[in-house]
Amino acid sequence: MKKVYPMHIQPICAETELHLTTHYNSCVNGLHRQNRVLVKEEIASTKLKLSLLAKQKTGRSMQKHAAPVREATLVYNSNLRMKHISSLCDLLKNRFGIRMVQIHLHKHHCDNTLIIINHAHIIFNWMDKETGKSIKLHKWDMAELQEMVRNEIEKMDCMMAYSGNKKETPLGRLVKTLFPFSYS
């Protein structure tokens, strides 16, 4: 049995902010009215601030391919609320030092069906403010992070139910292209 990793984490790309704001404002059968957003800071200003912090703390410019801002995608059931994600982010901050910058709770239709996919985009500041360097998480740290996320989401009764082969589930294609994490 494969482990389910509830959160997919990757460096943000140029289109991230555009996707998040476009999706928030787009109208698919009125689902956009159920989207929720919490923005502590804009992505561009976060990147600029981190670039200046790196220069101040290390004496060097941030490396060209550094990823101090990362996006996590989490698929969940309809029980999850903004307060749940905020408390999860607090746990991750206390344990790993990664700080939440933005949270976007979205709803998608799966292809042209009536199945609605609830998912969250969480933007994290992945820089150690003491050293001015990116926080390094090893394989075992990432495994612990995933386990923490899974435990918290299950505790809140918000874990998306995964069953069967991904070819048999209507989520298969959507998850493969937009939310690439493993199924059990």
N, C-alpha and C positions, 0 to 999 in steps of 0.2 A: 504494500500500500504506500503510495506516494504521500509525502507530507504536503499539507496545504499551507502555502505562504500567503497570509491575508494581505500583506502590504508589498507593493512593488515600488522600489525606490530607484530613481535615476537622476542624473544631473538635468537641470532644466534646459530646455532648448529655446531658440529664439521665438518660437510660436507659442510657448506656454501661456504667457499672459494674454495674448490675443485669443487663444482657445478658451481660457477661463472666462474672460469678459464676454466673448461672443456667445459662449454656451449659456452664460447666465442670462443674457438678454434675448436669446433665440426662443422662438415659440414653437413647440411641438405639442400640439393638442393641449395647450395650457400648462404643460409640465414646468415651464420656466417659472411660474408663480410659486412653485414649491421649492425652488432652489434657495439655498442659504449661503451667505458669504460673511466671513469675518476677516477683515484686512487690518493688520497692525501696521504694515508698512508696504509700500509698493516694491516690486521686485527690482526695478532699476535703481531705486534709491538704496535698497539693501546691498546690491552688488557694488555700488559706488562706495558706500560706507565701509564695506568689507575690504575693498581695494585700498582705501586709505588706512584702515587698521593694519593691514598686512605691511604696508610701507612703513608705518610708524613703529610697529613692533619688531619687524625683521630687518628693516633698513633696505629691503629690496621690493621691487614691484611684484605684484602677484603673478604667478606663472600663467602663461597664455591659456593652458588647458586645465587650470584649476577649477574645481567644482564646489565653491563654497555655498552655493544655493542649490538645493535639490528638491525634487518633487516626489511625493509618495502618493500612490493611488491605492485606495482601499475600497473593496466592494462589500456592501453590507445589506442587511434587510431593512425594512421600513421602520423598525423600532429605534434606530439610532438618531440622536439629536446632537446639536452643536455642543451642548455641555458635555456629552460623552467624549467627543473628539478632543475638546479642550482639556479634559482631565487626563486623557490618554497622552496628549502632548506634554502635559506637566510631568507625567511619569517618565517619558522619554528624555525630557530635559534634565530631570534629576539624576537619571541613571547614566545617560550618555553625553549630556551637554549640548545636544542639538536643540535649537530653539525654533518654535513655530513662528512663521511670519504671516501666513495666510491659510485660511481653510475655506474650501468651496465644496458644499454638498450639492451634488447634481443628480438629476434623474434623466435617464435615456430610455428610449424605446429600443427594443431589440429588433433590428431590421424593421419590417412593417407589421409587427405583431403587437398584441396588447401587453406583452411582457415588459415590465418596467425594471430597469437596472438602476439601483441606487448605488452611487459611488461618491467617494470624497477625494478631492485633490488637496494635499497638505503640502505647503511650501515651507521648507526648513532652512534655517541659517545653520550651516554645517561647519562653522569656524569657531575655533577656540579663541575667545576674546582676550585671554591672558598671553598667548603666544603669537597670535596673528596668523596661525597656520590652520589648515583644514583638519578637522577631527578625523583621526584614523580609526576606523572600526574594522577589526579582523573578521574572518569567517565565523568564529565562535561568538563575537560580539553581535554580528548580524543575525545569527541563529537565536541568540538570547533576545534580541530586539523583536524578531518575528514571534517568538514564544510569548513575550510580554504582550504584544499586540493581540495575538490570538486569545490569550487568557482574559484580557480585559474586554475584548469584544464578546467573548462567550459569556463572561460574567454579567455583562449588560444585556445579554440575550439579543445581540445584534448581529451575530455571525450569519453570513449568507449560507444557506444550506446547499451543499454540493453533493450531487448523487449521480451515479452512473458515469458512463463514458462521455467525454466532452463532445463527441460526434453526435450523441443522442440528445444532448441538452441544447436548448435554444441559445444559451450563453456562449457556446463553443466559438463561433466565428467572432463575436464581439470581443470576448475576452482575449482571444488569440491576437487580435490586431490592436486593441486599445488597452487591455489590462492583462499583460502576459505574466500570469503566475500559475503555479501547478494546481491541478485538481487531485482529489483523492480517488 
